Amino acid sequence: MYPSILLAKIFGLYFFILGIALIFKKDYFRKAYDEVLTHKGDTILLACVTLILGILLVLSHGHFSLNWSFLVSLMSWIIFIKGILLFWFPEKLLKIKQDVVKHDGLYYTATVVFLLLGIYFIWFGFFWM
């Protein structure tokens, strides 16, 4: 169960910090996504890093269990698949993200989801057991 707890801690802190940053730095994230779409080199670097991270996560926690760690496995596979998609369909994937960032309702919905995921993972990573 140790890899599950470690990954829950990492995911929890990441999603919680990201959610807080999205609340306070909305304009920055909007401008950043506009710039990423215009720089092809950044997109390739993002795809490489995401795919490598996804491979590492799937290899360390690719199995599904019917308990709280199911979400850890699901996030690992989502990151892996996202890395593949960034290589094959970079413009489409980044355009979807840009649309989410530009639309206030979707932006705040995503922010709340990230905060809730962060709290969920922090709870099971740091306080459960």
N, CA and C of each residue as an Amber inpcrd file, in Angstrom:
protein
   387
   0.8190000  -1.2050000   0.0000000   0.0000000   0.0000000   0.0000000
   0.8600000   1.2660000   0.0000000   2.1800000   1.1370000   0.2470000
   3.0270000   2.3230000   0.3240000   3.0300000   3.1640000  -0.9520000
   3.1680000   2.5750000  -2.1560000   3.1170000   3.4380000  -3.3540000
   1.8110000   4.2250000  -3.4540000   0.7170000   3.6230000  -3.0330000
  -0.5710000   4.3270000  -3.0620000  -0.5400000   5.5460000  -2.1520000
   0.0010000   5.3820000  -0.9660000   0.0490000   6.4950000  -0.0070000
   0.9860000   7.5930000  -0.5060000   2.1450000   7.2030000  -1.0160000
   3.0810000   8.1900000  -1.5420000   2.4670000   8.9660000  -2.7030000
   1.8600000   8.2560000  -3.6480000   1.2400000   8.9410000  -4.7860000
   0.0430000   9.7820000  -4.3550000  -0.7020000   9.3300000  -3.3530000
  -1.8150000  10.1350000  -2.8320000  -1.2900000  11.4430000  -2.2470000
  -0.1730000  11.3860000  -1.5450000   0.4290000  12.6070000  -0.9930000
   0.8600000  13.5500000  -2.1200000   1.5180000  12.9910000  -3.1370000
   1.9890000  13.8150000  -4.2580000   0.8100000  14.4190000  -5.0140000
  -0.1660000  13.5830000  -5.3950000  -1.3390000  14.0850000  -6.1070000
  -2.0970000  15.1030000  -5.2560000  -2.2510000  14.8110000  -3.9710000
  -2.9920000  15.7060000  -3.0890000  -2.3820000  17.0880000  -3.0240000
  -1.0900000  17.1430000  -2.7720000  -0.4250000  18.4420000  -2.7000000
  -0.4620000  19.1520000  -4.0500000  -0.2390000  18.3970000  -5.1290000
  -0.2650000  18.9970000  -6.4630000  -1.6300000  19.6080000  -6.7780000
  -2.7000000  18.8260000  -6.6300000  -4.0210000  19.3260000  -6.9850000
  -4.4720000  20.4640000  -6.0700000  -4.1420000  20.3820000  -4.7920000
  -4.5530000  21.4410000  -3.8710000  -3.8140000  22.7440000  -4.1950000
  -2.5000000  22.6500000  -4.4050000  -1.7210000  23.8410000  -4.7440000
  -2.1690000  24.4090000  -6.0940000  -2.4250000  23.5360000  -7.0630000
  -2.9180000  23.9880000  -8.3640000  -4.2660000  24.6910000  -8.2190000
  -5.1700000  24.1260000  -7.4320000  -6.4770000  24.7470000  -7.2310000
  -6.3670000  26.1340000  -6.6190000  -5.5030000  26.2760000  -5.6210000
  -5.2990000  27.5860000  -4.9920000  -4.6870000  28.5650000  -6.0040000
  -3.7050000  28.0920000  -6.7800000  -3.0760000  28.9610000  -7.7900000
  -4.0970000  29.3990000  -8.8350000  -4.9810000  28.4920000  -9.2430000
  -6.0000000  28.8430000 -10.2380000  -6.9540000  29.9130000  -9.7180000
  -7.2040000  29.9090000  -8.4200000  -8.0780000  30.9300000  -7.8320000
  -7.4220000  32.3090000  -7.8910000  -6.1500000  32.3730000  -7.5100000
  -5.4930000  33.6660000  -7.3540000  -4.7560000  34.1630000  -8.6010000
  -4.4890000  33.2880000  -9.5690000  -3.7060000  33.6700000 -10.7450000
  -4.4580000  33.3960000 -12.0490000  -5.7340000  33.6930000 -12.0670000
  -6.5870000  33.4000000 -13.2190000  -6.0590000  34.0450000 -14.5010000
  -5.7360000  35.3120000 -14.4590000  -5.2580000  36.0090000 -15.6630000
  -3.9410000  35.4250000 -16.1620000  -3.0700000  35.0500000 -15.2430000
  -1.7930000  34.4570000 -15.6170000  -2.0020000  33.1480000 -16.3830000
  -2.8830000  32.2710000 -15.8770000  -3.1240000  30.9910000 -16.5340000
  -3.7750000  31.1860000 -17.9060000  -4.6340000  32.1570000 -18.0320000
  -5.2540000  32.4320000 -19.3360000  -4.2010000  32.8500000 -20.3580000
  -3.3060000  33.7510000 -19.9790000  -2.2490000  34.1870000 -20.8900000
  -1.2840000  33.0440000 -21.1910000  -0.9730000  32.2480000 -20.1970000
  -0.0280000  31.1430000 -20.3800000  -0.5430000  30.1380000 -21.4050000
  -1.8140000  29.7890000 -21.3530000  -2.3520000  28.8330000 -22.3230000
  -2.3790000  29.4110000 -23.7360000  -2.5960000  30.7100000 -23.8530000
  -2.5150000  31.3350000 -25.1790000  -1.1000000  31.2130000 -25.7390000
  -0.0940000  31.4080000 -24.9010000   1.2960000  31.3390000 -25.3420000
   1.7280000  29.9100000 -25.6700000   1.2780000  28.9350000 -24.9010000
   1.6670000  27.5430000 -25.1450000   1.2030000  27.0980000 -26.5230000
   0.0390000  27.5380000 -26.9340000  -0.4760000  27.1450000 -28.2440000
   0.3680000  27.6870000 -29.3940000   1.0810000  28.7830000 -29.1760000
   1.8730000  29.3710000 -30.2520000   3.3060000  28.8560000 -30.2910000
   3.7660000  28.1810000 -29.2490000   5.1320000  27.6730000 -29.1850000
   5.1300000  26.1570000 -29.2990000   5.4550000  25.6490000 -30.4670000
   5.4330000  24.2030000 -30.7300000   6.4610000  23.4620000 -29.8750000
   7.6090000  24.0730000 -29.6220000   8.6400000  23.4300000 -28.8050000
   8.1570000  23.1720000 -27.3840000   7.4110000  24.1210000 -26.8280000
   6.8520000  23.9300000 -25.4840000   5.8710000  22.7710000 -25.4600000
   5.1080000  22.6320000 -26.5320000   4.1270000  21.5520000 -26.6260000
   4.8200000  20.1960000 -26.6710000   5.9080000  20.0930000 -27.4290000
   6.6520000  18.8360000 -27.5090000   7.2750000  18.5110000 -26.1550000
   7.8440000  19.5070000 -25.4990000   8.4260000  19.2980000 -24.1690000
   7.3580000  18.8520000 -23.1770000   6.1930000  19.4930000 -23.2190000
   5.0820000  19.1070000 -22.3550000   4.6510000  17.6710000 -22.6170000
   4.5840000  17.2800000 -23.8830000   4.2080000  15.9100000 -24.2420000
   5.2320000  14.9110000 -23.7120000   6.5100000  15.2140000 -23.8700000
   7.5660000  14.3110000 -23.3890000   7.5030000  14.1340000 -21.8760000
   7.4140000  15.2270000 -21.1560000   7.3790000  15.1640000 -19.6940000
   6.1270000  14.4320000 -19.2140000   4.9900000  14.7300000 -19.8160000
   3.7350000  14.0850000 -19.4160000   3.7750000  12.5890000 -19.6970000
   4.3010000  12.2010000 -20.8540000   4.3700000  10.7750000 -21.1850000
   5.3350000  10.0390000 -20.2600000   6.5010000  10.6120000 -20.0040000
   7.4520000   9.9700000 -19.0850000   6.8450000   9.8360000 -17.7030000
   6.2170000  10.8940000 -17.2070000   5.5560000  10.8330000 -15.9060000
   4.4490000   9.7810000 -15.9030000   3.6560000   9.7400000 -16.9680000
   2.5900000   8.7490000 -17.0680000   3.1160000   7.3320000 -17.0560000
   4.2050000   7.0860000 -17.7830000   4.8070000   5.7470000 -17.7910000
   5.2800000   5.3740000 -16.3930000   5.9660000   6.2870000 -15.7240000
   6.4350000   6.0180000 -14.3610000   5.2740000   5.7230000 -13.4050000
   4.2130000   6.5020000 -13.5310000   3.0640000   6.3080000 -12.6430000
   2.3600000   4.9820000 -12.9090000   2.1680000   4.6450000 -14.1710000
   1.4820000   3.3990000 -14.5080000   2.3300000   2.1950000 -14.0850000
   3.6360000   2.2780000 -14.2770000   4.4970000   1.1760000 -13.8690000
   4.5490000   1.0070000 -12.3510000   4.4280000   2.1170000 -11.6250000
   4.4800000   2.0200000 -10.1680000   3.1090000   1.7870000  -9.5330000
   2.0390000   2.1770000 -10.2410000   0.6970000   2.0180000  -9.6610000
  -0.3430000   1.8700000 -10.7650000  -0.1960000   0.8530000 -11.5780000
  -1.1170000   0.6700000 -12.6870000  -2.2680000  -0.2630000 -12.4020000
  -2.2830000  -0.8580000 -11.2200000  -3.3330000  -1.8220000 -10.8830000
  -4.5150000  -1.1170000 -10.2150000  -5.6870000  -1.6480000 -10.4420000
  -6.8970000  -1.0680000  -9.8590000  -7.3570000  -1.9160000  -8.6780000
  -7.6260000  -1.2530000  -7.5670000  -8.1610000  -1.9060000  -6.3720000
  -9.5130000  -1.2880000  -6.0560000 -10.3640000  -2.0540000  -5.4290000
 -11.6930000  -1.5400000  -5.0860000 -11.6690000  -0.8730000  -3.7110000
 -10.8350000   0.1430000  -3.5890000 -10.7780000   0.9530000  -2.3740000
 -10.3700000   2.3710000  -2.7750000  -9.9290000   3.1500000  -1.8110000
  -9.6120000   4.5450000  -2.0850000  -8.4910000   4.7040000  -3.1080000
  -7.6010000   3.7190000  -3.2380000  -6.4680000   3.8470000  -4.1490000
  -6.8700000   3.6810000  -5.6170000  -8.1320000   3.3430000  -5.8650000
  -8.6270000   3.2640000  -7.2370000  -8.3840000   4.5790000  -7.9650000
  -8.6230000   5.6860000  -7.2690000  -8.4510000   6.9990000  -7.8870000
  -6.9820000   7.2980000  -8.1910000  -6.0630000   6.7660000  -7.3890000
  -4.6370000   6.9170000  -7.6690000  -4.3010000   6.2230000  -8.9920000
  -4.7950000   5.0050000  -9.1600000  -4.5660000   4.2620000 -10.4050000
  -5.2050000   4.9760000 -11.5910000  -6.4120000   5.4620000 -11.3970000
  -7.1080000   6.1680000 -12.4680000  -6.3320000   7.4040000 -12.9030000
  -5.8400000   8.1890000 -11.9460000  -5.0550000   9.3830000 -12.2780000
  -3.7800000   8.9930000 -13.0100000  -3.1420000   7.8950000 -12.6070000
  -1.9240000   7.4320000 -13.2760000  -2.1970000   7.1230000 -14.7400000
  -3.2700000   6.4080000 -15.0010000  -3.6220000   6.0630000 -16.3820000
  -4.0470000   7.2940000 -17.1810000  -4.7420000   8.2300000 -16.5530000
  -5.1570000   9.4630000 -17.2480000  -3.9280000  10.2580000 -17.6770000
  -2.9400000  10.3650000 -16.8020000  -1.7190000  11.1000000 -17.1400000
  -0.9740000  10.3980000 -18.2760000  -0.9000000   9.0730000 -18.2330000
  -0.2520000   8.2980000 -19.2900000  -0.9570000   8.5150000 -20.6360000
  -2.2700000   8.4090000 -20.6380000  -3.0420000   8.5900000 -21.8800000
  -2.9310000  10.0340000 -22.3760000  -2.9320000  10.9840000 -21.4530000
  -2.7690000  12.3840000 -21.8390000  -1.4170000  12.6060000 -22.5200000
  -0.3650000  11.9530000 -22.0250000   0.9450000  12.0630000 -22.6550000
   0.9260000  11.5580000 -24.0900000   0.2550000  10.4420000 -24.3180000
   0.1330000   9.8990000 -25.6720000  -0.6630000  10.8660000 -26.5620000
  -1.7700000  11.3570000 -26.0360000  -2.6180000  12.2690000 -26.8190000
  -1.9020000  13.5750000 -27.1450000  -1.0410000  14.0350000 -26.2370000
  -0.2920000  15.2640000 -26.5130000   0.6660000  15.0870000 -27.6900000
   1.1480000  13.8680000 -27.9080000   1.9870000  13.6140000 -29.0810000
   1.1670000  13.5360000 -30.3620000   0.0010000  12.9110000 -30.2910000
  -0.7920000  12.6730000 -31.4950000  -1.7190000  13.8220000 -31.8480000
  -2.2940000  14.4810000 -30.8410000  -3.2720000  15.5530000 -31.0810000
  -2.9620000  16.7780000 -30.2050000  -1.7800000  17.3520000 -30.3090000
  -1.4200000  18.4330000 -29.3860000  -2.3110000  19.6700000 -29.5180000
  -2.6250000  20.0730000 -30.7460000  -3.4250000  21.2900000 -30.9150000
  -4.8230000  21.1190000 -30.3460000  -5.4350000  19.9590000 -30.6050000
  -6.8040000  19.7360000 -30.1280000  -6.8580000  19.7080000 -28.5970000
  -5.9030000  18.9920000 -27.9830000  -5.9040000  18.8700000 -26.5230000
  -5.6520000  20.2200000 -25.8530000  -4.6860000  20.9660000 -26.3630000
  -4.4010000  22.2740000 -25.7790000  -5.5120000  23.2730000 -26.0580000
  -6.1950000  23.1420000 -27.1920000  -7.3390000  24.0120000 -27.5010000
  -8.4720000  23.7670000 -26.5080000  -8.7110000  22.5010000 -26.1660000
  -9.7420000  22.1830000 -25.1690000  -9.3810000  22.8240000 -23.8370000
  -8.1210000  22.6980000 -23.4290000  -7.6860000  23.3200000 -22.1760000
  -7.8360000  24.8360000 -22.2300000  -7.4830000  25.4110000 -23.3690000
  -7.6100000  26.8520000 -23.5190000  -9.0710000  27.2830000 -23.4090000
  -9.9800000  26.5110000 -24.0020000 -11.4090000  26.8300000 -23.9170000
 -11.8960000  26.7650000 -22.4740000 -11.4200000  25.7930000 -21.7190000
 -11.7970000  25.6760000 -20.3040000 -11.2960000  26.8930000 -19.5360000
 -10.0630000  27.2920000 -19.8030000  -9.4790000  28.4280000 -19.0930000
 -10.1940000  29.7270000 -19.4450000 -10.6500000  29.8800000 -20.6800000
 -11.3040000  31.1300000 -21.0980000 -12.7520000  31.2360000 -20.6380000
 -13.4360000  30.1230000 -20.4450000 -14.8450000  30.1290000 -20.0440000
 -14.9160000  30.1210000 -18.5190000 -15.4830000  31.1880000 -17.9340000
 -15.4860000  31.3310000 -16.4750000 -16.1320000  30.1520000 -15.7580000
 -17.2730000  29.6840000 -16.2470000 -17.9680000  28.5850000 -15.5770000
 -17.1370000  27.3150000 -15.5620000 -16.5510000  26.9710000 -16.6980000
 -15.7040000  25.7760000 -16.7770000 -14.4290000  25.9490000 -15.9530000
 -13.8820000  27.1530000 -15.9740000 -12.6580000  27.4400000 -15.2260000
 -12.8730000  27.2040000 -13.7310000 -13.9460000  27.7690000 -13.1970000
 -14.1900000  27.6160000 -11.7640000 -14.6370000  26.1990000 -11.4000000
 -15.3200000  25.5230000 -12.3190000 -15.6760000  24.1190000 -12.0820000
 -14.4070000  23.2740000 -11.9950000 -13.4800000  23.4840000 -12.9220000
 -12.2150000  22.7500000 -12.8990000 -11.4330000  23.0670000 -11.6260000
 -11.4580000  24.3230000 -11.2040000 -10.7560000  24.7190000  -9.9800000
 -11.3260000  23.9880000  -8.7730000 -12.6430000  23.9240000  -8.6630000
 -13.2760000  23.2160000  -7.5430000 -12.9540000  21.7270000  -7.5930000
 -12.9690000  21.1430000  -8.7830000 -12.6300000  19.7220000  -8.9240000
 -11.1950000  19.4790000  -8.4680000 -10.2650000  20.3470000  -8.8730000
  -8.8700000  20.1880000  -8.4430000  -8.7410000  20.3030000  -6.9290000
  -9.4340000  21.2680000  -6.3390000  -9.3760000  21.4170000  -4.8850000
  -9.9530000  20.1930000  -4.1740000 -11.0660000  19.6770000  -4.6670000
 -11.6700000  18.4890000  -4.0560000 -10.7820000  17.2590000  -4.2110000
 -10.1860000  17.0980000  -5.3910000  -9.2390000  16.0000000  -5.5790000
  -8.0550000  16.1490000  -4.6290000  -7.5710000  17.3650000  -4.4890000
  -6.4610000  17.6130000  -3.5700000  -6.8060000  17.2430000  -2.1470000
  -7.9790000  17.6460000  -1.6900000  -8.4130000  17.3220000  -0.3270000
  -8.5790000  15.8170000  -0.1600000  -9.1600000  15.1620000  -1.1510000
  -9.3540000  13.7050000  -1.1080000  -8.0150000  12.9860000  -0.9730000
  -7.0790000  13.3300000  -1.8570000  -5.7760000  12.6630000  -1.8270000
  -4.9870000  13.0170000  -0.5750000  -5.0580000  14.2600000  -0.1220000
  -4.3640000  14.6500000   1.1080000  -4.9210000  13.8600000   2.2910000
  -6.2340000  13.7060000   2.3410000  -6.8410000  12.9550000   3.4400000
  -6.3070000  11.5240000   3.4870000  -6.3480000  10.8430000   2.3560000
  -5.9070000   9.4530000   2.3510000  -4.3860000   9.3230000   2.3950000
  -3.6640000  10.2990000   1.9050000  -2.2060000  10.2250000   1.9260000
  -1.5990000  10.5580000   3.2670000  -2.1750000  11.5340000   3.9670000
  -1.5620000  11.9960000   5.2020000  -2.3150000  11.6000000   6.4730000
  -3.6250000  11.4750000   6.4110000  -4.4050000  11.3160000   7.6330000
  -5.1010000   9.9850000   7.7900000  -5.2520000   9.2360000   6.7200000
  -5.9530000   7.9560000   6.8040000  -5.0120000   6.9190000   7.3810000
  -5.4910000   6.0580000   8.1900000  -4.7690000   4.9820000   8.8710000
  -4.2120000   5.4460000  10.1680000
